[in-house]
Amino acid sequence: MSDTEEVDQQVVEEVTDVEVAPEAAPQPEPEPEPEPEPVAEPEPEPEPEPEPEPVAPEPEPQPEPEPEPEVVEEEKPKFKPTAPRIPEGDKVDFDDIQKKRQNKDLIELQGLIDAHFEHRKKEEEELIALKERIEKRRAERAEQQRIIAEKEKERQTRRETASHSLEQEERLRREEADAKKKADEEAKKKSALSSMGSQYSSYLQKADSKRGGKKQTEREKKKKILAERRKALNIDHLNEDKLRDKIKELHEWMKTLESEKFDHMERLKKQKYEVLTFRHRIDELQKHSKKGAATRRRK
């Protein structure tokens, strides 16, 4: 016997020794219990078939294995809904259950209302605090603006006083310069007049006397009137109250003089206007009279 024949015989023996695993017997279907939700049983899973071993080429004919019985799948039980059973014993009070639900809803609603009002109260308090902060900030800003305006006003006043003092100093300096210039001119004139001859000075005196005889009388009248109006004060022996009364009296007197001066100036303006109108009328009459004379001469 060759080696190949021995191998084929061993393979045939191994195949015949392989037995088919027995099928699992189907479990009996459990009876449905009166429960609200029946549970379906799992299906029996068939065992896997053994894999055949590889066969050498050109094996000898083997005996046919017995056919495996077909596994028939049993139908699954259909789901049948059942109504829940009310437990026997004490009766269920649906009104009590409804009342408890209503009380629970009422408590929840009351809690929501309280929370809403608490939130609204907090918002109102925050709004009031915000308004107070805005008013406080507005008042602080107004106070700052007032302080800035006062400082600016003081600065402007100091600037104006400084400029006024500078103008006054400049005016005093100009007056001093003008007075000094006039004094120098008067001194020059006096020196020039003194250097002139006595004959020329006598001639000037005669000319002045001829020319200003009438003016001298007017000047004298003016001096006399001023001497009558200007009275001595005699205030050395007066106390403070009397000095104040004297000042008030002089002030009233100055007001009277100013009013008289204003009246005289207005009267002078009126007289000048009347003089001008009269002159204009005279000129118009003279023109018309000349035209009438010329026309009469032509005729």
Stockholm file with secondary structure:
# STOCKHOLM 1.0

chainA/1-299         MSDTEEVDQQVVEEVTDVEVAPEAAPQPEPEPEPEPEPVAEPEPEPEPEPEPEPVAPEPEPQPEPEPEPEVVEEEKPKFKPTAPRIPEGDKVDFDDIQKKRQNKDLIELQGLIDAHFEHRKKEEEELIALKERIEKRRAERAEQQRIIAEKEKERQTRRETASHSLEQEERLRREEADAKKKADEEAKKKSALSSMGSQYSSYLQKADSKRGGKKQTEREKKKKILAERRKALNIDHLNEDKLRDKIKELHEWMKTLESEKFDHMERLKKQKYEVLTFRHRIDELQKHSKKGAATRRRK
#=GR chainA/1-299 SS CCHHHHHHHHHHHHHHHCCCCCCCCCCCCCCCCSCSSCCCCCCCCCCCCCCCCCCCSSCCCCCCCCCCCCCCCCCCCCCCCCCCCCCSSSCCCHHHHHHHHHHHHHHHHHHHHHHHHHHHHHHHHHHHHHHHHHHHHHHHHHHHHHHHHHHHHHHHHHHHHHHHHHHHHHHHHHHHHHHHHHHHHHHHHHHHHHHSCHHHHHHHHHHHHHHSHHHHHHHHHHHHHHHHHCCCCCCTTCCHHHHHHHHHHHHHHHHHHHHHHHHHHHHHHHHHHHHHHHHHHHHHHHHHHHHHHHHHHHC
#=GC SS_cons         CCHHHHHHHHHHHHHHHCCCCCCCCCCCCCCCCSCSSCCCCCCCCCCCCCCCCCCCSSCCCCCCCCCCCCCCCCCCCCCCCCCCCCCSSSCCCHHHHHHHHHHHHHHHHHHHHHHHHHHHHHHHHHHHHHHHHHHHHHHHHHHHHHHHHHHHHHHHHHHHHHHHHHHHHHHHHHHHHHHHHHHHHHHHHHHHHHHSCHHHHHHHHHHHHHHSHHHHHHHHHHHHHHHHHCCCCCCTTCCHHHHHHHHHHHHHHHHHHHHHHHHHHHHHHHHHHHHHHHHHHHHHHHHHHHHHHHHHHHC
//
